[in-house]
Amino acid sequence: MNDDRIEGGWKLAKGKVREQWGKLTDDDLDVIAGRRDQLLGRIQHRHGLARDEAEKQIDDFERKNPDFRFEKSQ
């Protein structure tokens, strides 16, 4: 997936991410920028969740929003 597509998809997904994880700030969303590892860390920190629970929530989010996938670290 190219950077332009990730960025465009992220702009559309931001609102849904904010609905799902309401404690994330605008600054958090800017840092996350569609990257799964960043989202995972921010969810853990802001919502006080264990890593496995945060990963499960991200997986559920991606299943419910098939048009968007978070960028995975390489």
C-alpha positions in Angstrom: 0.0 0.0 0.0 1.5 3.4 -0.9 1.8 6.3 1.4 -0.8 8.4 -0.4 -3.4 5.7 0.0 -2.6 5.1 3.6 -2.8 8.9 4.3 -6.1 9.2 2.5 -7.6 6.2 4.2 -6.4 7.5 7.5 -8.1 10.8 7.1 -11.4 8.9 6.5 -10.8 6.5 9.4 -9.9 9.1 12.0 -13.5 9.8 12.9 -14.3 6.1 13.4 -11.1 5.6 15.4 -12.2 8.5 17.6 -15.6 7.0 18.1 -14.1 3.6 19.0 -11.4 5.0 21.4 -12.8 8.2 22.7 -9.9 9.0 25.0 -7.5 9.5 22.1 -6.6 13.1 21.5 -6.1 15.0 18.2 -2.4 14.9 18.9 -2.6 11.1 19.4 -4.3 10.7 16.1 -1.6 12.8 14.4 1.1 10.6 15.9 -0.7 7.4 15.0 -1.2 8.4 11.3 -2.6 5.0 10.4 0.2 3.0 12.0 -0.9 0.0 13.9 2.0 0.0 16.4 1.4 3.6 17.3 -2.4 3.0 17.7 -1.7 0.0 19.9 0.6 2.0 22.3 -1.8 4.9 22.5 -4.8 2.7 23.2 -2.9 0.9 25.9 -1.8 4.2 27.5 -5.0 6.2 27.2 -7.5 3.4 28.0 -5.3 1.4 30.4 -5.6 -1.9 28.5 -3.3 -4.8 28.3 -1.6 -5.4 24.9 -3.6 -8.4 24.0 -6.9 -6.6 24.7 -5.8 -3.6 22.7 -4.8 -5.9 19.8 -8.1 -7.6 19.9 -9.9 -4.3 19.7 -7.9 -3.2 16.7 -8.6 -6.5 15.0 -12.3 -6.1 15.7 -12.1 -2.5 14.3 -10.5 -3.7 11.1 -13.1 -6.4 10.7 -15.9 -3.9 11.0 -14.2 -1.4 8.7 -12.9 -3.6 5.8 -12.0 -0.5 3.7 -9.3 0.4 6.1 -6.3 -1.5 7.4 -3.7 -0.1 9.7 -0.1 -0.1 8.5 2.0 -2.8 10.2 5.6 -2.2 11.1 8.2 -4.1 9.2 
